[in-house]
Amino acid sequence: MDISRLTPAHAAEYRAVMLQAYAHEPEAFTATVSERAPLPLDWWRARVSDRPDPSELVFGAFEDTRLVGVAGLRFEHRPRTQHKATLFGMAVLPQFRGQGIGRALVKAVLEDAQATPGTRIVQLTVTESNAPARRLYESCGFVAFGTEPFALKIGERFVSKVHMWCAVDSAVA
Ligand SMILES: CC(C)(COP(=O)(O)OP(=O)(O)OC[C@H]1O[C@@H](n2cnc3c(N)ncnc32)[C@H](O)[C@@H]1OP(=O)(O)O)[C@@H](O)C(=O)NCCC(=O)NCCS
């Protein structure tokens, strides 16, 4: 398995992985298939821009040449928040789970954040009931700092989200 940063050439495969994740794990994501499926491929290309100083970037896990997992990292540019980055859009295809791919993707995100000057912490949110993802993040060093009630409305139900953070700068840790 290889981990590398996605480029616009991966946009169609990235879209396919995310649409499958939204469809199969609707509680894990804020976005839905009906919101994202109609978006043009250019929207996905912009998410995986290969510009040197992007607002967000996405790492992909490849088995042979097949994209089987993804995790994104979004940077802040405002002076008072640019020390924070956000891990988003984490998904591994169901048949490839339990093999360390999720952990390798989180590691790639944290290493990139650590190598980005000025970035001190990475934050994320995870649905409270999503035990596999919470365990993964905790095992990678993330700590919960609060639970947001009524975070998502899914059908007629509301679910809570846990907010987590991880220091990537020894001055913070
Ligand atoms: C969460 C997810 C990304 C984990 O990916 P993965 O490749 O299976 O994870 P790994 O094999 O690297 O597992 C790493 C750790 O995560 C935890 N974990 C993974 N799957 C788990 C499960 N089913 N139950 C409990 N813990 C689990 C364990 O701590 C595991 O470490 P261990 O193997 O040493 O016990 C994957 O299950 C997924 O895509 N889920 C659907 C989408 C989703 O929930 N995304 C997160 C949105 S916040």
The ligand as a MOL file (V3000), in Angstrom:
LIG
                    3D

  0  0  0     0  0            999 V3000
M  V30 BEGIN CTAB
M  V30 COUNTS 48 50 0 0 0
M  V30 BEGIN ATOM
M  V30 1 C -12.7680 4.7080 10.3130 0
M  V30 2 C -12.0320 4.0620 9.1390 0
M  V30 3 C -11.4450 5.1640 8.2610 0
M  V30 4 C -10.9000 3.1790 9.7150 0
M  V30 5 O -10.1110 2.7200 8.6170 0
M  V30 6 P -9.2870 1.3290 8.6890 0
M  V30 7 O -8.3640 1.2910 7.5350 0
M  V30 8 O -10.2140 0.1870 8.8560 0
M  V30 9 O -8.4710 1.5400 10.0560 0
M  V30 10 P -7.1320 0.7640 10.4980 0
M  V30 11 O -7.1480 -0.6310 9.9590 0
M  V30 12 O -5.9540 1.6160 10.1540 0
M  V30 13 O -7.3280 0.6980 12.0690 0
M  V30 14 C -6.6440 1.5920 12.9230 0
M  V30 15 C -7.2970 1.5830 14.2880 0
M  V30 16 O -8.6360 2.0660 14.1950 0
M  V30 17 C -9.4670 1.3810 15.1520 0
M  V30 18 N -10.4700 0.6010 14.4340 0
M  V30 19 C -10.5400 0.3850 13.1000 0
M  V30 20 N -11.6380 -0.3380 12.8010 0
M  V30 21 C -12.2590 -0.6000 13.9680 0
M  V30 22 C -13.4520 -1.2870 14.3220 0
M  V30 23 N -14.2490 -1.8520 13.3930 0
M  V30 24 N -13.8120 -1.3100 15.6310 0
M  V30 25 C -13.0440 -0.7230 16.5660 0
M  V30 26 N -11.9050 -0.0490 16.2890 0
M  V30 27 C -11.5210 0.0080 15.0210 0
M  V30 28 C -8.5290 0.4690 15.9410 0
M  V30 29 O -8.0260 1.2070 17.0360 0
M  V30 30 C -7.4260 0.2160 14.9270 0
M  V30 31 O -6.2100 -0.1330 15.5190 0
M  V30 32 P -5.8530 -1.6950 15.7810 0
M  V30 33 O -6.0130 -2.3750 14.4510 0
M  V30 34 O -4.4490 -1.6240 16.2650 0
M  V30 35 O -6.8420 -2.1650 16.7900 0
M  V30 36 C -12.9760 3.1420 8.3140 0
M  V30 37 O -13.6470 2.2630 9.1890 0
M  V30 38 C -14.0200 3.8890 7.4870 0
M  V30 39 O -13.7690 4.2970 6.3520 0
M  V30 40 N -15.2330 4.0820 8.0630 0
M  V30 41 C -16.3400 4.7130 7.3450 0
M  V30 42 C -16.1170 6.2010 7.1540 0
M  V30 43 C -15.8380 6.9050 8.4560 0
M  V30 44 O -16.3670 6.5750 9.5000 0
M  V30 45 N -14.9700 7.9420 8.3720 0
M  V30 46 C -14.6020 8.7470 9.5000 0
M  V30 47 C -15.3860 10.0070 9.5000 0
M  V30 48 S -14.9540 11.0340 10.9060 0
M  V30 END ATOM
M  V30 BEGIN BOND
M  V30 1 1 1 2
M  V30 2 1 2 3
M  V30 3 1 2 4
M  V30 4 1 2 36
M  V30 5 1 4 5
M  V30 6 1 5 6
M  V30 7 2 6 7
M  V30 8 1 6 8
M  V30 9 1 6 9
M  V30 10 1 9 10
M  V30 11 2 10 11
M  V30 12 1 10 12
M  V30 13 1 10 13
M  V30 14 1 13 14
M  V30 15 1 14 15
M  V30 16 1 15 16
M  V30 17 1 15 30
M  V30 18 1 16 17
M  V30 19 1 17 18
M  V30 20 1 17 28
M  V30 21 1 18 19
M  V30 22 1 18 27
M  V30 23 2 19 20
M  V30 24 1 20 21
M  V30 25 1 21 22
M  V30 26 2 21 27
M  V30 27 1 22 23
M  V30 28 2 22 24
M  V30 29 1 24 25
M  V30 30 2 25 26
M  V30 31 1 26 27
M  V30 32 1 28 29
M  V30 33 1 28 30
M  V30 34 1 30 31
M  V30 35 1 31 32
M  V30 36 2 32 33
M  V30 37 1 32 34
M  V30 38 1 32 35
M  V30 39 1 36 37
M  V30 40 1 36 38
M  V30 41 2 38 39
M  V30 42 1 38 40
M  V30 43 1 40 41
M  V30 44 1 41 42
M  V30 45 1 42 43
M  V30 46 2 43 44
M  V30 47 1 43 45
M  V30 48 1 45 46
M  V30 49 1 46 47
M  V30 50 1 47 48
M  V30 END BOND
M  V30 END CTAB
M  END
